[in-house]
Amino acid sequence: MKYSLTLTLLACICLFITPALATTINYGDIVLSAQAPTFGKFTEIWDLTEGDLTLTFVYNSTQLVDIPYGKMTQARLGVFDTSTDGYYIPPDETGIWLVAMTGNPSISDDFLGLEKLNGYDETYYNLPSVPSDRYNNYRFWWDRDAGEGDTANTGRLYTVIITLHATSDTTGTAYMNIRGLDQGFEEDGNPDTIELIPAGITWTGDMKHLRVFYSLYCYQIYRTAAFEDLTATNTPQIQGLKIKVYEISLPPGIENGFISKLTAAQKKIIQKQYIPARQMLGAFINQANAQRGKSLTTGQADNLIATAEGIINTFPKK
């Protein structure tokens, strides 16, 4: 399933409610050109209580240039419950979504954050706990042009993975990975460490009836933004395994080794490439065994290995 859309008016596509027909749906490229608020949604209804939902895409802000002083653009993509159809920004506390903001005077930066209330900042991040200072954040503001290193100088292209999990029929958690990096907050005054990672948000809505939506609002200027290669996937709980790793507080090099393997496995699962996903999780298990009695206690190693093996057991047998 593939969509390529250019919209200039407030639009609601997709008139029928149907259940999701596959584990993975590729929606293709969503191109939004707008001055007035522009909105779209897909037909599939996702039940988060039946499995985590992963949204992966490339956010392309290369056309968001020459923005006049005092103006900004806001692009959004995420999920909302079906009781709120028809809003270009869903009502507060009825879903969760990426908000990507580019504006002038901060024209050299793109802001990418999760939002459950209309307000594009880090205020509502509360996982694993509420940060003591929301301004000590990492991987929210991204340099579009200047040379601040490979992960800062983005070229206005952002590979994004949003992972959604239901904790009840009406509550859930959301985390976002950008350019292979989890968002986080620094707490101890040392800029070389990130204590609250991965950082996420609790949110509310009807977890059994969620629809993927997208929107663009350009504040009286005509601009174009795109969500490219958008894919929605019911994935095993890789995010939960990441959190277990972070909670152990391993040395940075060892922790990064675990996390990089899980991120690679997650990408392969999204692509339905289960053989390399199994290999990456196998490498994760090997690392856990190698760290048993060193950086990991026996109990910690056993827990990580059992969780990884549980994910592998959800893969197709062939």
C-alpha positions in Angstrom: 0.0 0.0 0.0 1.6 3.3 -1.1 0.5 6.9 -0.9 2.0 10.0 -2.4 -0.1 13.1 -1.6 0.2 16.8 -2.2 -2.4 18.7 -0.2 -3.3 22.4 -0.1 -6.5 22.3 1.9 -7.7 20.7 5.1 -8.4 17.2 4.0 -9.6 13.9 5.5 -8.9 10.9 3.3 -10.1 7.4 4.0 -13.8 7.1 4.6 -14.1 3.5 5.9 -13.0 1.9 9.1 -11.4 -1.5 8.5 -9.2 -3.6 10.7 -5.5 -3.7 10.0 -4.9 -6.5 7.5 -1.3 -7.2 8.0 1.5 -7.1 10.5 3.3 -4.5 8.4 1.8 -1.8 6.2 4.0 0.4 4.0 2.2 3.7 3.4 4.9 5.1 1.1 5.7 8.8 0.9 3.5 11.4 2.4 4.3 14.8 0.9 2.5 17.8 2.4 2.4 21.2 0.8 0.3 23.8 2.7 -0.3 27.2 4.0 -3.6 26.5 5.8 -3.6 23.5 8.2 -3.5 20.2 6.2 -4.5 16.9 7.6 -4.7 13.2 6.5 -5.3 9.8 8.0 -5.3 6.1 7.0 -8.2 3.6 7.2 -6.5 0.9 9.3 -7.5 0.6 12.9 -4.7 -0.6 15.1 -5.3 -2.3 18.5 -2.3 -1.6 20.6 -3.4 -4.1 23.3 -2.7 -6.9 20.8 0.9 -5.8 20.3 3.3 -2.9 20.2 3.1 -0.6 17.2 6.2 0.8 15.5 6.1 3.8 13.1 9.3 4.2 11.0 9.9 6.9 8.4 12.3 9.6 7.2 11.2 13.1 8.0 12.4 15.4 5.2 12.5 19.1 6.0 14.8 20.1 3.1 12.1 22.3 1.6 11.6 24.3 4.8 13.8 27.2 3.8 13.6 31.0 3.6 11.1 31.1 6.5 10.3 34.8 7.3 11.1 36.1 10.7 8.5 35.2 13.3 7.0 32.4 11.2 7.3 28.6 11.7 6.1 25.3 10.4 4.8 22.3 12.4 4.6 18.8 10.9 3.0 16.0 12.8 2.7 12.3 12.5 1.4 9.8 15.0 -1.8 8.1 16.2 -5.1 9.2 17.7 -8.1 7.3 18.8 -11.0 7.2 16.3 -13.3 9.2 18.6 -11.4 12.3 17.4 -11.6 12.0 13.6 -11.4 15.3 11.8 -8.8 17.4 13.7 -5.5 18.5 12.2 -4.2 18.4 15.7 -6.0 15.8 17.8 -7.6 17.1 21.0 -5.4 16.8 24.1 -4.9 13.4 25.6 -6.4 11.4 22.7 -3.2 10.1 21.1 0.5 10.7 20.7 2.5 12.1 17.8 5.8 13.5 16.6 5.8 17.3 16.2 8.6 18.6 14.0 9.1 22.4 14.2 11.2 24.7 12.1 11.0 28.4 12.6 12.7 31.7 12.4 14.7 33.0 14.4 15.8 29.4 15.2 16.0 28.6 11.4 19.3 26.7 11.7 17.6 24.0 13.9 14.8 21.5 13.7 13.0 20.5 16.8 11.6 16.9 17.0 9.7 15.8 20.0 6.7 13.7 21.1 3.5 15.5 21.9 0.2 14.6 23.6 -0.9 18.1 24.2 -0.7 21.1 21.8 2.7 22.5 22.8 5.9 21.8 21.0 8.4 21.4 23.8 9.8 18.8 26.2 7.4 19.5 29.1 5.4 16.3 29.1 8.3 13.8 29.0 8.0 11.7 32.1 9.7 8.3 31.4 11.6 6.8 33.0 10.9 9.7 35.4 10.2 13.5 35.2 13.5 15.3 34.3 14.7 17.8 36.9 15.4 20.3 34.1 13.7 19.8 30.7 16.3 22.1 29.0 19.0 19.5 29.7 17.7 17.5 26.8 19.5 15.4 24.1 18.3 14.6 20.6 15.4 17.0 20.5 17.1 20.0 18.7 19.0 19.1 15.6 21.4 21.3 13.6 20.3 21.5 10.0 23.4 22.9 8.4 26.4 23.7 10.6 29.3 21.3 11.3 28.7 20.0 14.8 29.5 16.4 14.0 27.8 13.6 12.2 24.9 13.2 14.5 24.2 17.0 14.7 24.6 18.1 11.1 21.6 16.3 9.7 21.2 17.7 6.2 17.5 18.2 7.2 16.8 14.4 6.9 15.8 12.4 10.0 15.2 8.6 10.2 12.6 8.2 13.0 11.3 5.2 14.9 8.4 5.8 17.2 7.5 2.8 19.5 4.1 2.7 21.1 3.0 0.3 23.9 -0.3 -0.2 25.7 -0.2 -0.4 29.5 -4.0 -0.7 29.7 -7.0 -0.2 27.4 -6.7 3.5 27.8 -3.1 4.2 28.7 0.2 3.7 26.9 3.9 4.7 26.6 5.8 6.2 23.6 9.5 6.5 22.8 11.2 8.0 19.8 14.6 7.1 18.2 16.0 9.7 15.8 19.0 8.9 13.5 19.7 5.8 15.5 19.8 7.7 18.9 17.3 7.5 21.8 16.1 10.8 23.3 17.2 11.5 26.9 17.9 14.0 29.7 21.1 14.7 31.6 20.7 14.9 35.3 24.0 14.9 37.2 25.7 17.9 35.7 28.0 15.9 33.5 27.4 16.6 29.8 29.1 13.4 28.8 26.4 11.3 30.4 22.6 11.0 29.8 20.9 9.6 32.9 17.3 9.5 31.8 17.4 7.4 28.6 15.4 6.4 26.7 13.1 9.3 27.5 9.5 8.9 26.7 5.9 9.9 27.5 2.9 8.3 29.0 -0.3 9.1 27.1 -4.0 8.2 27.0 -6.6 7.3 24.4 -8.6 4.3 23.2 -5.8 1.8 22.7 -8.0 -0.6 20.8 -9.0 1.9 18.1 -6.0 3.9 16.9 -5.5 5.5 13.5 -2.3 6.8 12.0 -2.5 10.5 11.0 -0.3 13.3 9.6 -0.6 17.0 9.3 1.3 20.2 8.4 0.7 23.8 9.6 2.7 26.6 8.1 1.6 29.8 9.8 0.6 31.8 6.7 3.5 30.7 4.5 3.4 28.1 1.8 6.0 25.3 2.4 6.5 21.6 1.8 7.5 18.8 4.2 7.5 15.0 3.8 7.3 11.8 5.7 9.1 9.3 3.4 8.8 5.5 3.4 6.3 5.5 6.2 5.8 2.0 7.7 3.6 0.8 10.5 4.5 -2.5 12.1 3.3 -4.7 15.0 6.7 -5.5 16.5 7.9 -7.7 19.4 8.9 -5.7 22.4 12.4 -4.6 21.5 11.8 -1.3 23.3 11.2 -3.1 26.6 14.5 -5.0 26.2 16.3 -1.7 25.6 14.8 -0.3 28.8 16.1 -3.3 30.7 19.6 -2.7 29.4 19.5 1.0 30.3 18.2 0.3 33.8 21.3 -1.8 34.6 23.6 1.3 34.2 26.4 -0.5 32.3 29.7 1.1 31.3 29.0 3.3 28.1 30.9 1.0 25.7 29.2 -2.1 26.8 25.8 -0.5 27.0 26.2 0.9 23.5 27.1 -2.6 22.2 23.8 -4.0 23.6 21.7 -1.0 22.3 23.2 -1.0 18.8 22.3 -4.7 18.4 18.7 -4.1 19.5 18.3 -1.1 17.2 19.6 -3.1 14.3 17.3 -6.0 15.1 14.3 -3.6 15.4 15.0 -2.2 11.9 15.2 -5.7 10.4 11.9 -6.7 12.1 10.2 -3.7 10.6 11.6 -4.8 7.2 10.4 -8.4 7.9 14.0 -9.6 7.6 13.7 -12.1 10.4 17.0 -14.0 9.6 19.3 -11.0 10.2 17.0 -9.9 13.1 17.5 -13.3 14.7 21.3 -13.0 14.1 21.4 -9.6 15.8 19.5 -10.9 18.8 21.8 -13.9 18.8 24.7 -11.5 19.0 22.9 -9.7 21.8 22.6 -13.0 23.7 26.3 -13.8 23.1 27.3 -10.4 24.5 25.1 -11.1 27.6 26.8 -14.4 28.1 30.2 -12.8 27.7 29.4 -10.2 30.3 28.0 -12.7 32.8 29.9 -12.4 36.1 31.6 -9.2 34.8 29.4 -6.2 34.0 26.3 -8.4 34.5 25.2 -10.5 37.4 24.0 -14.0 36.5 20.4 -12.9 37.2 20.7 -9.9 34.9 22.3 -11.9 32.1 19.6 -14.6 32.4 16.8 -12.0 32.3 18.2 -10.3 29.2 18.8 -13.6 27.4 15.3 -14.9 28.3 13.7 -11.7 27.0 15.7 -11.8 23.7 14.8 -15.5 23.2 11.2 -14.7 23.8 11.3 -12.2 21.0 13.0 -14.6 18.7 10.3 -17.2 19.4 7.7 -14.8 17.9 9.4 -14.8 14.5 8.2 -17.0 11.7 9.8 -20.4 11.8 11.0 -20.3 8.2 
